[in-house]
Amino acid sequence: MSTLIEQPVEARLVAAAPRMPSIPAMLHYDRRDPFAVRMTFPAPATLEGVEVCWTFARELLTAGLESPEGQGDVRVRPYGYDRTVLEFHAPEGTAVVHVHSREVRRFLQRTTELVPVGLEHLQVDLDHDLAELMRDAC
């Protein structure tokens, strides 16, 4: 069984100049990091001209489909029934994107099939992770 899920999504950047009707983005989930999801934007869609990747909690994405969630660098909220807004806050500025909620729900369903919610801890290898941390500390 695969340990990685990748799903392309169409994202609409709010207040982009010049106006880009939509940008490709990719949602990622790796069972080796079971509490997190990543959203990657390709270089042409960013001001810096380099690929940008945001990592945040799967739980945040799930909860943000139903009500506004997040207080830090990533915030998620519903926008009507068919859209979800993701806000990415960085020192350089804030990016606000809309994605189709059905794409997010499909992605989350796939992640749940791979690692059921509440069983994420079974995927974590604390001994291995601690050994990696200790190796890097020397």
KOLPALUM-203122 format. One record per atom (N, C-alpha, C, O): atom name; chain; z, x, y negated; residue in three letters. Coordinates in steps of 0.02 Angstrom, whole numbers, plus 50000, padded with zeros to 5 digits. Example, Ala and Ser with C-alpha at 12.3 -4.5 7.8 and 13.67 -1.06 7.14 Angstrom:
BEGIN
   atom   kette      pz      px      py   rest
      N       A   50390   50660   50284    ALA
     CA       A   50390   50615   50225    ALA
      C       A   50390   50660   50165    ALA
      O       A   50423   50712   50166    ALA
      N       A   50354   50642   50112    SER
     CA       A   50357   50684   50053    SER
      C       A   50394   50645   49998    SER
      O       A   50402   50670   49943    SER
END
This chain:
BEGIN
   atom   kette      pz      px      py   rest
      N       A   50000   50042   50059    MET
     CA       A   50000   50000   50000    MET
      C       A   50000   50044   49938    MET
      O       A   50035   50094   49935    MET
      N       A   49961   50025   49889    SER
     CA       A   49956   50063   49827    SER
      C       A   50022   50062   49789    SER
      O       A   50061   50014   49794    SER
      N       A   50034   50115   49752    THR
     CA       A   50095   50117   49711    THR
      C       A   50080   50104   49638    THR
      O       A   50125   50102   49596    THR
      N       A   50016   50094   49621    LEU
     CA       A   49996   50088   49551    LEU
      C       A   49953   50026   49540    LEU
      O       A   49909   50011   49580    LEU
      N       A   49967   49990   49487    ILE
     CA       A   49926   49933   49466    ILE
      C       A   49900   49949   49396    ILE
      O       A   49938   49967   49352    ILE
      N       A   49835   49942   49387    GLU
     CA       A   49804   49949   49322    GLU
      C       A   49762   49888   49310    GLU
      O       A   49723   49867   49353    GLU
      N       A   49769   49859   49251    GLN
     CA       A   49731   49799   49235    GLN
      C       A   49706   49803   49163    GLN
      O       A   49745   49809   49117    GLN
      N       A   49640   49799   49155    PRO
     CA       A   49615   49798   49086    PRO
      C       A   49631   49731   49053    PRO
      O       A   49632   49679   49085    PRO
      N       A   49644   49734   48988    VAL
     CA       A   49656   49674   48948    VAL
      C       A   49617   49680   48883    VAL
      O       A   49605   49735   48858    VAL
      N       A   49598   49624   48856    GLU
     CA       A   49566   49623   48791    GLU
      C       A   49620   49613   48739    GLU
      O       A   49656   49564   48740    GLU
      N       A   49624   49660   48693    ALA
     CA       A   49675   49656   48640    ALA
      C       A   49640   49647   48573    ALA
      O       A   49589   49677   48560    ALA
      N       A   49669   49605   48532    ARG
     CA       A   49643   49595   48465    ARG
      C       A   49692   49626   48416    ARG
      O       A   49750   49604   48411    ARG
      N       A   49670   49677   48381    LEU
     CA       A   49712   49711   48333    LEU
      C       A   49715   49670   48269    LEU
      O       A   49663   49655   48239    LEU
      N       A   49775   49651   48247    VAL
     CA       A   49784   49610   48188    VAL
      C       A   49781   49655   48126    VAL
      O       A   49812   49708   48125    VAL
      N       A   49745   49632   48075    ALA
     CA       A   49740   49667   48011    ALA
      C       A   49709   49736   48018    ALA
      O       A   49728   49783   47984    ALA
      N       A   49660   49743   48063    ALA
     CA       A   49626   49806   48071    ALA
      C       A   49572   49813   48018    ALA
      O       A   49539   49764   48000    ALA
      N       A   49563   49873   47993    ALA
     CA       A   49510   49886   47945    ALA
      C       A   49476   49951   47965    ALA
      O       A   49510   50002   47969    ALA
      N       A   49411   49952   47978    PRO
     CA       A   49369   49893   47977    PRO
      C       A   49387   49846   48035    PRO
      O       A   49413   49868   48087    PRO
      N       A   49373   49784   48026    ARG
     CA       A   49393   49733   48075    ARG
      C       A   49359   49745   48142    ARG
      O       A   49297   49747   48147    ARG
      N       A   49399   49754   48192    MET
     CA       A   49374   49761   48260    MET
      C       A   49389   49695   48296    MET
      O       A   49448   49677   48301    MET
      N       A   49339   49660   48319    PRO
     CA       A   49352   49595   48350    PRO
      C       A   49399   49600   48411    PRO
      O       A   49441   49557   48421    PRO
      N       A   49391   49651   48451    SER
     CA       A   49437   49662   48507    SER
      C       A   49431   49735   48528    SER
      O       A   49381   49769   48516    SER
      N       A   49484   49758   48560    ILE
     CA       A   49484   49826   48586    ILE
      C       A   49505   49823   48659    ILE
      O       A   49546   49782   48679    ILE
      N       A   49477   49868   48698    PRO
     CA       A   49500   49870   48768    PRO
      C       A   49568   49904   48772    PRO
      O       A   49581   49953   48736    PRO
      N       A   49609   49879   48813    ALA
     CA       A   49674   49910   48826    ALA
      C       A   49686   49906   48901    ALA
      O       A   49652   49870   48936    ALA
      N       A   49734   49943   48925    MET
     CA       A   49749   49944   48996    MET
      C       A   49824   49937   49006    MET
      O       A   49864   49973   48976    MET
      N       A   49843   49890   49049    LEU
     CA       A   49912   49883   49070    LEU
      C       A   49921   49922   49135    LEU
      O       A   49878   49918   49180    LEU
      N       A   49976   49958   49141    HIS
     CA       A   49990   49999   49200    HIS
      C       A   50059   49983   49226    HIS
      O       A   50105   49968   49188    HIS
      N       A   50065   49985   49293    TYR
     CA       A   50130   49979   49324    TYR
      C       A   50131   50026   49384    TYR
      O       A   50084   50027   49424    TYR
      N       A   50184   50064   49391    ASP
     CA       A   50191   50112   49445    ASP
      C       A   50257   50099   49480    ASP
      O       A   50310   50101   49448    ASP
      N       A   50255   50086   49544    ARG
     CA       A   50317   50070   49580    ARG
      C       A   50366   50128   49579    ARG
      O       A   50425   50117   49592    ARG
      N       A   50343   50189   49564    ARG
     CA       A   50388   50246   49559    ARG
      C       A   50431   50244   49495    ARG
      O       A   50481   50279   49489    ARG
      N       A   50409   50201   49447    ASP
     CA       A   50448   50189   49386    ASP
      C       A   50453   50113   49379    ASP
      O       A   50423   50084   49334    ASP
      N       A   50491   50082   49423    PRO
     CA       A   50486   50009   49434    PRO
      C       A   50511   49965   49377    PRO
      O       A   50496   49905   49377    PRO
      N       A   50548   49992   49330    PHE
     CA       A   50573   49951   49276    PHE
      C       A   50525   49950   49216    PHE
      O       A   50535   49910   49170    PHE
      N       A   50475   49992   49217    ALA
     CA       A   50432   50002   49158    ALA
      C       A   50360   49979   49169    ALA
      O       A   50335   49978   49225    ALA
      N       A   50329   49961   49114    VAL
     CA       A   50257   49951   49111    VAL
      C       A   50231   49995   49055    VAL
      O       A   50268   50016   49010    VAL
      N       A   50166   50010   49057    ARG
     CA       A   50135   50049   49003    ARG
      C       A   50074   50010   48979    ARG
      O       A   50041   49975   49017    ARG
      N       A   50060   50018   48915    MET
     CA       A   49999   49990   48886    MET
      C       A   49964   50047   48850    MET
      O       A   49993   50080   48807    MET
      N       A   49902   50059   48869    THR
     CA       A   49864   50115   48843    THR
      C       A   49805   50090   48802    THR
      O       A   49770   50043   48821    THR
      N       A   49795   50122   48744    PHE
     CA       A   49739   50106   48700    PHE
      C       A   49693   50167   48698    PHE
      O       A   49717   50223   48690    PHE
      N       A   49628   50158   48705    PRO
     CA       A   49582   50215   48707    PRO
      C       A   49575   50247   48638    PRO
      O       A   49588   50216   48586    PRO
      N       A   49554   50310   48638    ALA
     CA       A   49548   50349   48576    ALA
      C       A   49508   50313   48521    ALA
      O       A   49530   50314   48464    ALA
      N       A   49451   50282   48535    PRO
     CA       A   49413   50251   48481    PRO
      C       A   49449   50194   48446    PRO
      O       A   49431   50174   48390    PRO
      N       A   49501   50167   48478    ALA
     CA       A   49537   50110   48449    ALA
      C       A   49598   50131   48408    ALA
      O       A   49633   50088   48381    ALA
      N       A   49610   50196   48403    THR
     CA       A   49670   50219   48367    THR
      C       A   49651   50257   48304    THR
      O       A   49596   50285   48299    THR
      N       A   49696   50257   48256    LEU
     CA       A   49683   50292   48193    LEU
      C       A   49679   50367   48203    LEU
      O       A   49643   50402   48168    LEU
      N       A   49717   50393   48251    GLU
     CA       A   49719   50465   48263    GLU
      C       A   49660   50490   48304    GLU
      O       A   49647   50550   48307    GLU
      N       A   49623   50444   48335    GLY
     CA       A   49567   50463   48377    GLY
      C       A   49587   50493   48444    GLY
      O       A   49548   50529   48475    GLY
      N       A   49648   50479   48466    VAL
     CA       A   49671   50501   48531    VAL
      C       A   49700   50441   48569    VAL
      O       A   49723   50393   48538    VAL
      N       A   49698   50444   48635    GLU
     CA       A   49727   50391   48674    GLU
      C       A   49801   50383   48658    GLU
      O       A   49837   50433   48652    GLU
      N       A   49824   50321   48652    VAL
     CA       A   49894   50307   48638    VAL
      C       A   49922   50264   48694    VAL
      O       A   49891   50215   48716    VAL
      N       A   49980   50284   48719    CYS
     CA       A   50012   50248   48774    CYS
      C       A   50084   50230   48754    CYS
      O       A   50122   50273   48731    CYS
      N       A   50101   50167   48763    TRP
     CA       A   50169   50143   48750    TRP
      C       A   50201   50124   48817    TRP
      O       A   50169   50091   48858    TRP
      N       A   50263   50144   48827    THR
     CA       A   50300   50126   48887    THR
      C       A   50359   50083   48866    THR
      O       A   50396   50099   48819    THR
      N       A   50368   50027   48902    PHE
     CA       A   50423   49982   48886    PHE
      C       A   50442   49943   48949    PHE
      O       A   50408   49949   49000    PHE
      N       A   50495   49905   48945    ALA
     CA       A   50523   49871   49003    ALA
      C       A   50479   49813   49026    ALA
      O       A   50455   49773   48986    ALA
      N       A   50470   49809   49092    ARG
     CA       A   50435   49751   49121    ARG
      C       A   50472   49687   49103    ARG
      O       A   50440   49636   49090    ARG
      N       A   50538   49690   49101    GLU
     CA       A   50578   49632   49084    GLU
      C       A   50564   49609   49012    GLU
      O       A   50563   49548   48999    GLU
      N       A   50552   49655   48967    LEU
     CA       A   50535   49638   48897    LEU
      C       A   50469   49600   48895    LEU
      O       A   50463   49549   48860    LEU
      N       A   50419   49624   48931    LEU
     CA       A   50354   49590   48932    LEU
      C       A   50361   49520   48962    LEU
      O       A   50331   49472   48936    LEU
      N       A   50398   49514   49015    THR
     CA       A   50408   49449   49047    THR
      C       A   50443   49400   49000    THR
      O       A   50420   49344   48991    THR
      N       A   50498   49421   48971    ALA
     CA       A   50536   49377   48927    ALA
      C       A   50497   49359   48864    ALA
      O       A   50503   49304   48838    ALA
      N       A   50458   49407   48839    GLY
     CA       A   50419   49396   48778    GLY
      C       A   50364   49344   48784    GLY
      O       A   50337   49321   48734    GLY
      N       A   50347   49326   48845    LEU
     CA       A   50298   49272   48855    LEU
      C       A   50327   49204   48834    LEU
      O       A   50290   49159   48816    LEU
      N       A   50394   49198   48838    GLU
     CA       A   50427   49134   48825    GLU
      C       A   50461   49129   48757    GLU
      O       A   50465   49075   48728    GLU
      N       A   50486   49186   48732    SER
     CA       A   50522   49186   48668    SER
      C       A   50520   49256   48638    SER
      O       A   50508   49305   48674    SER
      N       A   50531   49262   48573    PRO
     CA       A   50529   49328   48541    PRO
      C       A   50582   49374   48573    PRO
      O       A   50640   49355   48580    PRO
      N       A   50560   49435   48591    GLU
     CA       A   50604   49483   48623    GLU
      C       A   50591   49552   48594    GLU
      O       A   50536   49567   48571    GLU
      N       A   50643   49594   48596    GLY
     CA       A   50637   49663   48576    GLY
      C       A   50665   49675   48507    GLY
      O       A   50658   49634   48462    GLY
      N       A   50698   49732   48499    GLN
     CA       A   50727   49751   48435    GLN
      C       A   50708   49822   48417    GLN
      O       A   50725   49846   48362    GLN
      N       A   50675   49856   48461    GLY
     CA       A   50659   49926   48449    GLY
      C       A   50586   49937   48432    GLY
      O       A   50557   49901   48392    GLY
      N       A   50558   49988   48463    ASP
     CA       A   50489   50008   48449    ASP
      C       A   50437   49958   48474    ASP
      O       A   50382   49955   48448    ASP
      N       A   50455   49919   48525    VAL
     CA       A   50408   49870   48553    VAL
      C       A   50441   49801   48550    VAL
      O       A   50498   49792   48572    VAL
      N       A   50403   49754   48524    ARG
     CA       A   50426   49684   48519    ARG
      C       A   50371   49640   48546    ARG
      O       A   50312   49652   48535    ARG
      N       A   50391   49587   48581    VAL
     CA       A   50344   49542   48613    VAL
      C       A   50364   49470   48597    VAL
      O       A   50423   49453   48598    VAL
      N       A   50314   49428   48584    ARG
     CA       A   50329   49358   48570    ARG
      C       A   50267   49315   48587    ARG
      O       A   50211   49339   48584    ARG
      N       A   50280   49252   48604    PRO
     CA       A   50223   49207   48616    PRO
      C       A   50190   49187   48550    PRO
      O       A   50222   49186   48498    PRO
      N       A   50127   49172   48554    TYR
     CA       A   50089   49147   48497    TYR
      C       A   50048   49089   48523    TYR
      O       A   49992   49097   48546    TYR
      N       A   50078   49029   48518    GLY
     CA       A   50047   48972   48550    GLY
      C       A   50054   48979   48626    GLY
      O       A   50094   49020   48649    GLY
      N       A   50016   48940   48663    TYR
     CA       A   50021   48944   48736    TYR
      C       A   49977   49000   48764    TYR
      O       A   49994   49029   48815    TYR
      N       A   49922   49014   48732    ASP
     CA       A   49873   49058   48763    ASP
      C       A   49872   49130   48738    ASP
      O       A   49832   49170   48761    ASP
      N       A   49916   49147   48691    ARG
     CA       A   49917   49216   48665    ARG
      C       A   49988   49243   48666    ARG
      O       A   50038   49207   48660    ARG
      N       A   49991   49309   48672    THR
     CA       A   50053   49345   48667    THR
      C       A   50044   49401   48616    THR
      O       A   49993   49435   48616    THR
      N       A   50092   49409   48573    VAL
     CA       A   50090   49461   48522    VAL
      C       A   50134   49519   48543    VAL
      O       A   50191   49510   48563    VAL
      N       A   50106   49579   48539    LEU
     CA       A   50144   49640   48551    LEU
      C       A   50143   49680   48486    LEU
      O       A   50090   49692   48458    LEU
      N       A   50202   49701   48464    GLU
     CA       A   50209   49743   48405    GLU
      C       A   50233   49811   48427    GLU
      O       A   50282   49817   48464    GLU
      N       A   50198   49862   48404    PHE
     CA       A   50216   49931   48420    PHE
      C       A   50235   49966   48355    PHE
      O       A   50193   49975   48311    PHE
      N       A   50298   49985   48348    HIS
     CA       A   50324   50016   48287    HIS
      C       A   50333   50091   48297    HIS
      O       A   50365   50113   48345    HIS
      N       A   50303   50130   48252    ALA
     CA       A   50308   50202   48254    ALA
      C       A   50318   50227   48183    ALA
      O       A   50306   50189   48135    ALA
      N       A   50339   50289   48174    PRO
     CA       A   50347   50315   48106    PRO
      C       A   50282   50312   48065    PRO
      O       A   50285   50305   48003    PRO
      N       A   50225   50316   48098    GLU
     CA       A   50161   50314   48063    GLU
      C       A   50141   50244   48041    GLU
      O       A   50098   50236   47998    GLU
      N       A   50173   50193   48069    GLY
     CA       A   50157   50124   48051    GLY
      C       A   50167   50077   48110    GLY
      O       A   50195   50096   48162    GLY
      N       A   50145   50016   48101    THR
     CA       A   50153   49964   48152    THR
      C       A   50085   49938   48172    THR
      O       A   50042   49925   48130    THR
      N       A   50075   49931   48237    ALA
     CA       A   50014   49900   48264    ALA
      C       A   50034   49833   48294    ALA
      O       A   50082   49829   48332    ALA
      N       A   49998   49781   48276    VAL
     CA       A   50010   49715   48303    VAL
      C       A   49947   49693   48340    VAL
      O       A   49893   49691   48311    VAL
      N       A   49955   49677   48404    VAL
     CA       A   49898   49656   48444    VAL
      C       A   49912   49589   48477    VAL
      O       A   49969   49573   48495    VAL
      N       A   49860   49550   48484    HIS
     CA       A   49862   49487   48522    HIS
      C       A   49826   49498   48588    HIS
      O       A   49773   49529   48589    HIS
      N       A   49855   49473   48642    VAL
     CA       A   49822   49475   48707    VAL
      C       A   49826   49404   48736    VAL
      O       A   49869   49365   48718    VAL
      N       A   49780   49390   48782    HIS
     CA       A   49782   49325   48816    HIS
      C       A   49842   49323   48863    HIS
      O       A   49851   49368   48904    HIS
      N       A   49883   49273   48856    SER
     CA       A   49943   49266   48897    SER
      C       A   49926   49263   48971    SER
      O       A   49963   49289   49013    SER
      N       A   49870   49232   48988    ARG
     CA       A   49852   49226   49059    ARG
      C       A   49840   49295   49090    ARG
      O       A   49855   49306   49149    ARG
      N       A   49813   49343   49050    GLU
     CA       A   49803   49411   49076    GLU
      C       A   49870   49445   49087    GLU
      O       A   49879   49481   49136    GLU
      N       A   49917   49434   49042    VAL
     CA       A   49984   49463   49050    VAL
      C       A   50019   49432   49110    VAL
      O       A   50049   49468   49150    VAL
      N       A   50014   49366   49118    ARG
     CA       A   50046   49333   49175    ARG
      C       A   50016   49358   49241    ARG
      O       A   50052   49369   49289    ARG
      N       A   49950   49366   49243    ARG
     CA       A   49918   49391   49304    ARG
      C       A   49942   49462   49320    ARG
      O       A   49957   49478   49377    ARG
      N       A   49947   49504   49269    PHE
     CA       A   49972   49572   49278    PHE
      C       A   50043   49571   49305    PHE
      O       A   50059   49606   49353    PHE
      N       A   50086   49531   49273    LEU
     CA       A   50156   49528   49294    LEU
      C       A   50163   49500   49365    LEU
      O       A   50206   49522   49403    LEU
      N       A   50121   49453   49384    GLN
     CA       A   50122   49427   49452    GLN
      C       A   50105   49482   49502    GLN
      O       A   50137   49488   49555    GLN
      N       A   50056   49523   49485    ARG
     CA       A   50037   49579   49529    ARG
      C       A   50094   49629   49534    ARG
      O       A   50106   49657   49588    ARG
      N       A   50130   49642   49479    THR
     CA       A   50185   49689   49482    THR
      C       A   50242   49661   49525    THR
      O       A   50275   49698   49561    THR
      N       A   50253   49596   49520    THR
     CA       A   50306   49565   49560    THR
      C       A   50289   49565   49634    THR
      O       A   50334   49571   49676    THR
      N       A   50225   49559   49650    GLU
     CA       A   50205   49564   49721    GLU
      C       A   50217   49635   49747    GLU
      O       A   50234   49644   49805    GLU
      N       A   50208   49685   49705    LEU
     CA       A   50220   49754   49725    LEU
      C       A   50294   49770   49728    LEU
      O       A   50317   49800   49777    LEU
      N       A   50331   49751   49676    VAL
     CA       A   50403   49763   49673    VAL
      C       A   50436   49699   49645    VAL
      O       A   50432   49687   49585    VAL
      N       A   50467   49659   49688    PRO
     CA       A   50499   49597   49664    PRO
      C       A   50552   49611   49612    PRO
      O       A   50589   49661   49615    PRO
      N       A   50556   49565   49563    VAL
     CA       A   50607   49570   49511    VAL
      C       A   50676   49567   49544    VAL
      O       A   50688   49526   49588    VAL
      N       A   50719   49612   49524    GLY
     CA       A   50786   49616   49552    GLY
      C       A   50792   49667   49608    GLY
      O       A   50847   49686   49628    GLY
      N       A   50735   49691   49633    LEU
     CA       A   50735   49741   49686    LEU
      C       A   50708   49808   49663    LEU
      O       A   50692   49852   49704    LEU
      N       A   50702   49817   49598    GLU
     CA       A   50675   49879   49571    GLU
      C       A   50716   49940   49592    GLU
      O       A   50689   49993   49606    GLU
      N       A   50782   49931   49595    HIS
     CA       A   50826   49987   49612    HIS
      C       A   50811   50017   49680    HIS
      O       A   50828   50075   49692    HIS
      N       A   50781   49978   49724    LEU
     CA       A   50764   50004   49791    LEU
      C       A   50707   50054   49789    LEU
      O       A   50696   50091   49836    LEU
      N       A   50669   50055   49734    GLN
     CA       A   50613   50101   49727    GLN
      C       A   50633   50167   49697    GLN
      O       A   50595   50215   49699    GLN
      N       A   50693   50171   49668    VAL
     CA       A   50715   50230   49632    VAL
      C       A   50745   50280   49681    VAL
      O       A   50790   50262   49720    VAL
      N       A   50722   50341   49679    ASP
     CA       A   50748   50395   49721    ASP
      C       A   50792   50439   49677    ASP
      O       A   50768   50489   49649    ASP
      N       A   50855   50421   49670    LEU
     CA       A   50900   50457   49625    LEU
      C       A   50909   50530   49644    LEU
      O       A   50913   50573   49600    LEU
      N       A   50911   50545   49708    ASP
     CA       A   50919   50615   49729    ASP
      C       A   50859   50657   49706    ASP
      O       A   50868   50712   49680    ASP
      N       A   50800   50630   49715    HIS
     CA       A   50739   50666   49694    HIS
      C       A   50738   50674   49618    HIS
      O       A   50723   50728   49593    HIS
      N       A   50752   50619   49582    ASP
     CA       A   50751   50622   49509    ASP
      C       A   50803   50671   49482    ASP
      O       A   50789   50707   49434    ASP
      N       A   50863   50672   49511    LEU
     CA       A   50915   50719   49490    LEU
      C       A   50894   50791   49505    LEU
      O       A   50905   50835   49464    LEU
      N       A   50863   50802   49562    ALA
     CA       A   50839   50869   49579    ALA
      C       A   50786   50892   49529    ALA
      O       A   50785   50950   49509    ALA
      N       A   50742   50847   49508    GLU
     CA       A   50691   50863   49458    GLU
      C       A   50723   50881   49390    GLU
      O       A   50703   50929   49357    GLU
      N       A   50773   50843   49371    LEU
     CA       A   50808   50857   49308    LEU
      C       A   50843   50925   49311    LEU
      O       A   50840   50964   49263    LEU
      N       A   50875   50939   49366    MET
     CA       A   50911   51002   49374    MET
      C       A   50862   51061   49377    MET
      O       A   50877   51115   49350    MET
      N       A   50805   51051   49408    ARG
     CA       A   50755   51104   49411    ARG
      C       A   50730   51121   49341    ARG
      O       A   50721   51180   49325    ARG
      N       A   50718   51070   49300    ASP
     CA       A   50694   51080   49233    ASP
      C       A   50747   51111   49187    ASP
      O       A   50730   51142   49137    ASP
      N       A   50810   51102   49205    ALA
     CA       A   50865   51128   49163    ALA
      C       A   50876   51203   49171    ALA
      O       A   50906   51235   49129    ALA
      N       A   50851   51230   49225    CYS
     CA       A   50863   51302   49239    CYS
      C       A   50811   51346   49205    CYS
      O       A   50813   51407   49212    CYS
END
